[in-house]
Amino acid sequence: MAVFTRTTKNLILKIDEFFDNIELGLLVFREGIKSYLENDMESFSRHLQKVDTLEGNADMLQRSIENEMITHSILPQHREEVVKLIEELDEIIDSVKRSLYEINIEMPQIPSSLNKDFISLTETSTNAAEELIPAARAYFKAPYTVREKLLKVYYFEKETDKLSLNTKKRIFQNMNDIDLAHKAHLRYIIHHIENISDKAQKAADLLSAMAIKIVM
């Protein structure tokens, strides 16, 4: 059974648009990291501006969704959880924006020998968040399919942890040509990238619990 009905069509459109902004933000983040690794700062700046716009759109939609649910008493029995889910998803694009801004400010020197590692880590971490979106969409239309859609979120989150650990081991144990401060800085950037998958997992846990309540 769908959570929303035809009477809440406008709200559904806003939620879909909110999800669209999250998905686009993840794509832009991925391309932004690639641009930085390729030392294409002009392209990196464009991606930074795009993320800034998408994050701003997501924030406005988040507020609008919450206000509409309260004003029109939509889903009063599920409102608190839906609002919390939207907040958790917004945290993902906030993290995306924050990570690119940290890179833009600190300009980390990433050795070219680590480019593949950083690209793999970025793709896997964003994959976890991207797989969350279809599951979140399904909650409002076919909640009984949510849990199976979340399997990939957990898979990619675990893979992100493995890639992060292996990359940090390589940096600290094998790269003797860079100093400890440089290694610590690279670890900090890695943490920002893997944090996206951590936030996806947190949202997935909430969504899974919500779906169980709906289908019971």
C-alpha positions in Angstrom: 0.0 0.0 0.0 1.4 3.4 -1.0 1.9 5.8 1.9 0.6 8.9 0.1 -2.6 9.3 -1.9 -3.6 11.6 -4.8 -4.5 14.3 -2.3 -0.8 14.7 -1.4 0.4 14.8 -5.0 2.2 18.2 -4.5 4.1 16.9 -1.5 5.2 13.8 -3.5 6.5 16.0 -6.2 8.6 18.0 -3.7 10.0 14.8 -2.1 10.9 13.5 -5.6 12.6 16.8 -6.4 14.5 16.6 -3.1 15.7 13.1 -3.9 16.7 14.3 -7.4 19.0 17.0 -5.8 20.6 14.4 -3.6 21.3 12.1 -6.5 22.7 14.9 -8.6 24.9 16.1 -5.7 26.5 12.7 -5.5 27.2 12.6 -9.2 28.7 16.1 -9.1 30.8 15.1 -6.1 32.2 12.1 -7.9 33.2 14.2 -10.9 34.6 17.0 -8.7 37.0 14.6 -7.0 38.1 13.3 -10.4 38.7 16.9 -11.6 40.8 17.6 -8.5 42.9 14.5 -8.9 43.5 15.5 -12.6 44.5 19.0 -11.4 41.7 20.5 -13.5 40.9 23.3 -11.0 38.5 25.1 -13.4 36.3 22.0 -13.7 36.6 21.4 -9.9 35.4 25.0 -9.3 32.4 24.4 -11.5 31.5 21.2 -9.7 31.9 23.0 -6.4 29.4 25.7 -7.5 27.0 23.0 -8.7 27.1 21.2 -5.4 26.5 24.5 -3.6 23.4 25.1 -5.7 22.1 21.6 -5.2 22.6 21.7 -1.5 20.8 25.0 -1.3 17.9 23.6 -3.3 17.7 20.5 -1.0 17.6 22.7 2.1 14.7 24.8 0.7 12.8 21.6 -0.3 13.5 20.1 3.1 11.9 23.1 4.9 9.0 23.2 2.4 8.3 19.4 2.9 8.3 19.7 6.7 6.1 22.8 6.7 3.6 21.2 4.3 3.3 18.0 6.3 2.6 20.1 9.5 0.3 22.7 7.9 -1.9 20.1 6.2 -1.6 17.4 8.8 -0.3 14.9 6.3 0.6 11.5 7.7 0.4 12.5 11.4 1.2 9.0 12.5 4.4 8.9 10.4 5.3 12.5 10.2 8.1 12.5 12.8 9.9 9.6 11.1 9.5 11.0 7.6 10.9 14.4 8.7 13.8 12.6 10.4 14.4 10.6 7.2 14.5 13.8 5.1 16.9 15.3 7.6 19.2 12.3 7.4 19.2 12.4 3.6 19.9 16.1 3.7 23.0 15.3 5.8 24.3 13.4 2.9 24.4 16.3 0.5 25.6 18.5 3.3 28.5 16.1 3.7 29.2 16.2 0.0 29.3 20.0 0.0 31.4 20.1 3.1 34.0 17.6 1.7 34.4 19.6 -1.6 34.8 22.8 0.4 37.4 21.3 2.7 39.4 20.2 -0.4 39.0 23.6 -2.0 40.3 25.3 1.2 43.1 23.0 2.2 44.2 21.9 -1.3 45.6 18.5 -0.2 48.6 17.2 -2.1 47.4 13.8 -3.2 50.2 11.7 -4.8 49.3 10.6 -8.3 50.1 7.0 -7.3 47.0 7.3 -5.0 44.6 8.6 -7.7 43.0 5.1 -8.4 42.6 4.5 -4.7 40.8 7.9 -4.2 38.6 7.4 -7.2 37.6 3.9 -6.1 36.9 5.1 -2.6 34.8 8.0 -3.9 32.8 5.8 -6.3 32.1 3.2 -3.7 31.2 5.7 -1.0 28.8 7.6 -3.3 27.4 4.2 -4.5 26.2 3.5 -1.0 24.3 6.8 -0.9 23.0 6.5 -4.5 21.5 3.0 -3.7 19.7 4.6 -0.8 17.6 6.9 -3.0 15.6 4.2 -4.8 14.8 2.6 -1.4 13.7 6.0 -0.1 11.5 6.6 -3.1 10.0 3.1 -2.7 9.0 3.9 0.9 6.3 6.3 -0.4 5.0 4.0 -3.2 5.9 0.4 -2.4 7.2 0.1 1.1 7.3 -3.7 1.0 10.2 -3.4 -1.5 12.4 -1.1 0.7 14.4 -3.7 2.7 15.6 -5.6 -0.4 16.7 -2.3 -2.0 18.7 -1.4 1.0 21.0 -4.5 0.6 23.3 -2.6 -1.8 23.6 0.3 0.6 25.0 -2.0 3.3 27.2 -3.7 0.7 28.8 -0.6 -0.6 29.2 0.9 3.0 31.2 -2.2 4.0 33.3 -2.0 0.8 34.0 1.6 1.5 35.3 0.7 4.9 37.7 -1.9 3.3 39.0 0.5 0.7 39.5 3.2 3.3 41.4 0.9 5.6 43.6 -0.4 2.8 44.4 3.1 1.4 45.3 4.3 4.9 47.5 1.3 5.5 49.3 1.9 2.2 49.8 5.6 3.1 51.2 5.0 6.6 53.1 1.8 6.0 54.4 1.9 2.5 54.7 5.6 1.5 58.0 6.5 3.2 58.6 9.4 0.9 56.0 11.7 2.5 56.1 13.0 6.1 53.7 12.2 8.9 51.8 15.5 8.7 51.1 14.9 5.0 49.9 11.4 5.8 47.6 12.7 8.5 46.2 15.2 6.0 45.4 12.5 3.5 43.7 10.4 6.2 41.6 13.4 7.0 40.4 13.7 3.4 39.8 10.0 3.2 37.6 10.3 6.3 35.5 13.0 4.6 34.9 10.8 1.5 34.0 7.7 3.5 31.7 9.7 5.7 29.2 9.8 2.9 28.7 6.1 3.0 28.4 6.2 6.8 25.6 8.7 6.6 23.9 6.5 4.0 24.1 3.6 6.3 22.6 5.6 9.1 19.7 6.7 6.9 19.3 3.1 5.7 18.9 1.9 9.3 16.1 4.4 9.9 14.4 3.7 6.6 14.5 -0.1 7.2 12.7 0.4 10.6 10.2 2.7 9.0 9.3 0.3 6.2 8.7 -2.5 8.7 6.2 -0.4 10.6 4.4 0.5 7.3 4.0 -3.1 6.0 3.0 -4.7 9.4 
